[in-house]
Amino acid sequence: MRRLDKSTGCLYHRLMSLTLPQPDSDCSLCPRLLAYRTANRKAFPDKFNAPVPSFGPLDAWLLVVGMAPGLRGANFTGRPFTGDWAGDLLYGTLLKLGLARGEYQERPDDGLTLIGCRITNVVRCVPPENKPLPEEAACCRPFLKGEFEGLPQLKVLLVQGKIAHDAVLRAFGLKLSAYPFVHGRVHLLPNGLKLVDTYHCSRYNTNTGRLTEAMFEEVMRVCISLKP
């Protein structure tokens, strides 16, 4: 049985996540990630340190797809994009544009809820050096596909970075060369979904100017414009 979490858990997001397939808290599909998770549990015993479940309602029309949990972000808190700069930018933008309600306080019990939006990661466990391997993305693919199949009102996918972009295309069995990753580009997929590319909202990308807050907000507005 999947471990829920410790005192950091938010009942709302746990219940919403458990309705779709999620990896077990002691998932052993990826030996490298298992070893890293085991080491992190010893080093940080009071943190989440488990596969991070998706966050958001099942009536979402927008699915934000990230790469993997950050060590001191989602891996510590148990909620995607929570606890680091990427979450500041992502959740701040969602709140500004009416896709979230409440206040983001960098913890899973802050009461923040999403509106018409859900967030997941290609790889559910934190990888060493924040770099998941292709085979690890492949092992987690059934859970990503489960998100697509479990969201009946899904219309738009916002993918953060090329790893997430490629993982989504592979999950649908599509050729990568037919849908090149370009920040801000909208791809119409054969199944009718719209795939929108953005650079990952990481501190590295914002510090280097590759992605600005204005650029990310504009991409999010593009997603909203695609809602039927």
C-alpha positions in Angstrom: 0.0 0.0 0.0 1.3 3.4 -0.9 2.5 5.5 2.1 0.5 8.7 2.3 3.1 11.0 3.9 4.0 12.6 7.2 2.6 15.8 8.8 3.4 17.7 5.6 0.6 16.0 3.6 -2.4 17.9 2.3 -5.5 15.7 2.6 -7.1 17.3 -0.5 -4.2 16.6 -2.9 -3.6 13.1 -1.5 -7.2 12.2 -2.2 -7.2 13.7 -5.7 -4.0 11.9 -6.6 -5.0 8.5 -5.3 -7.8 8.3 -7.8 -5.3 7.8 -10.6 -2.5 5.2 -10.8 0.5 6.3 -8.7 3.8 4.6 -8.0 4.1 2.9 -4.6 6.1 4.8 -2.0 8.8 2.1 -2.2 8.7 1.8 -6.0 11.7 -0.2 -7.2 11.3 0.2 -11.0 14.4 2.3 -11.3 17.4 1.0 -9.3 19.3 4.3 -9.5 16.4 6.3 -8.2 15.6 3.7 -5.5 19.2 4.0 -4.2 19.1 7.8 -4.3 15.7 7.8 -2.5 17.1 5.4 0.2 20.1 7.7 0.8 17.9 10.7 1.0 15.6 9.0 3.6 18.6 8.5 5.8 19.9 12.0 5.3 16.5 13.8 5.6 14.3 11.4 7.6 11.6 14.1 8.3 11.0 14.9 4.6 8.7 13.2 2.0 11.3 11.3 0.1 9.0 9.2 -2.1 7.5 9.3 -5.6 5.6 12.6 -5.8 1.9 12.3 -6.7 0.2 14.6 -9.2 -1.7 17.6 -7.9 -5.0 19.0 -9.0 -8.6 18.1 -9.9 -9.6 15.4 -12.3 -11.8 17.9 -14.2 -8.7 19.7 -15.4 -8.6 20.9 -19.0 -4.9 21.9 -18.6 -2.1 19.5 -17.5 1.3 21.0 -16.7 4.0 18.4 -17.2 7.4 18.9 -15.5 10.5 16.8 -15.6 11.1 15.4 -12.1 10.9 16.5 -8.4 13.7 18.8 -7.1 15.7 17.4 -4.2 14.8 20.2 -1.8 11.5 21.1 -3.5 8.9 18.5 -4.3 11.0 15.6 -2.9 10.9 17.3 0.5 7.3 18.5 0.4 5.5 15.8 -1.6 3.7 18.2 -3.9 4.9 19.0 -7.5 6.9 22.3 -7.8 6.5 23.1 -4.1 9.4 24.4 -2.1 11.7 26.0 -4.7 11.8 28.9 -7.1 10.1 26.9 -9.9 7.0 26.7 -7.6 7.2 30.4 -6.9 6.9 31.2 -10.6 4.5 28.5 -11.5 2.0 28.9 -8.7 2.3 32.6 -8.7 1.4 32.7 -12.4 -1.5 30.2 -11.9 -2.9 32.4 -9.1 -2.5 35.6 -11.2 -4.4 34.1 -14.1 -7.2 32.5 -12.1 -6.0 28.9 -12.4 -5.5 28.5 -8.7 -7.2 29.7 -5.5 -5.6 30.5 -2.1 -2.1 31.4 -1.2 1.1 29.6 -2.2 3.3 29.2 1.0 5.7 26.5 -0.3 4.2 23.7 1.7 1.5 21.1 0.7 -0.9 22.1 3.6 -1.1 25.7 2.6 -4.7 25.3 1.3 -3.8 26.1 -2.3 -6.2 24.6 -4.8 -6.0 24.4 -8.6 -8.9 25.4 -10.9 -9.1 23.5 -14.2 -5.5 22.7 -13.9 -3.4 19.7 -12.8 0.4 19.3 -12.4 2.5 16.1 -12.8 6.0 15.1 -13.6 7.4 12.7 -16.2 9.6 11.1 -13.5 8.0 10.9 -10.1 11.2 10.4 -8.0 14.0 12.9 -7.5 17.0 12.0 -9.7 20.6 12.5 -8.9 21.9 15.9 -10.2 18.3 16.6 -11.3 18.8 14.6 -14.5 16.5 11.6 -15.1 17.7 9.0 -17.5 15.7 8.0 -20.6 15.0 4.5 -19.2 13.7 6.1 -16.0 11.2 8.2 -18.0 10.2 5.0 -19.8 9.6 3.2 -16.4 7.3 6.1 -15.3 5.5 6.3 -18.6 2.5 4.2 -17.5 1.8 6.8 -14.8 2.0 9.6 -17.3 -0.3 7.8 -19.7 -2.7 7.2 -16.7 -2.9 11.0 -16.3 -4.0 11.5 -19.9 -6.5 8.7 -19.7 -7.9 9.8 -16.4 -8.6 13.4 -17.2 -11.8 13.4 -19.4 -11.8 17.1 -20.0 -8.1 17.4 -20.9 -7.5 19.8 -23.8 -4.1 21.4 -23.4 -0.7 20.1 -22.2 1.9 22.6 -21.1 5.3 20.8 -21.1 8.2 22.3 -19.3 11.4 21.6 -21.2 12.5 19.1 -23.9 12.6 16.1 -21.6 8.9 16.5 -20.7 8.1 17.4 -24.4 9.7 14.2 -25.6 8.2 12.1 -22.9 4.7 13.2 -23.8 5.2 12.5 -27.5 6.6 9.0 -26.7 3.6 8.3 -24.4 1.4 9.0 -27.4 3.6 7.0 -29.8 4.5 10.0 -31.9 7.7 10.8 -33.8 9.8 13.4 -32.0 11.0 14.8 -35.3 7.4 15.8 -36.3 7.0 18.0 -33.2 10.2 19.9 -32.5 10.5 21.6 -29.1 10.3 25.4 -29.5 9.5 27.7 -26.6 6.0 29.1 -27.1 5.0 26.8 -29.9 1.6 25.1 -30.0 1.5 21.6 -31.6 -1.8 20.1 -32.6 -1.6 16.4 -31.8 -3.5 13.7 -33.8 -5.7 12.9 -30.8 -6.9 16.5 -30.7 -4.9 17.7 -27.7 -2.8 20.8 -28.0 0.8 20.6 -26.8 2.4 23.9 -25.7 6.1 24.1 -25.2 7.9 26.3 -22.6 11.3 26.4 -21.1 11.3 25.0 -17.6 10.5 27.6 -14.9 13.7 26.8 -13.0 15.8 29.3 -11.2 18.7 28.5 -13.6 16.6 29.4 -16.6 15.2 32.6 -15.0 18.7 33.7 -13.7 20.2 33.3 -17.1 17.4 35.1 -18.8 16.4 32.1 -21.0 13.0 32.4 -19.4 11.6 35.5 -17.9 8.5 35.8 -15.8 6.8 37.7 -18.6 7.7 35.0 -21.1 6.2 32.3 -18.8 3.0 34.3 -18.2 2.6 34.8 -21.9 2.9 31.0 -22.6 0.3 30.4 -19.8 -2.0 32.9 -21.5 -1.6 31.0 -24.7 -2.8 27.9 -23.0 -5.8 29.7 -21.7 -6.6 31.0 -25.1 -6.7 27.4 -26.3 -9.4 26.4 -23.9 -12.6 25.6 -25.8 
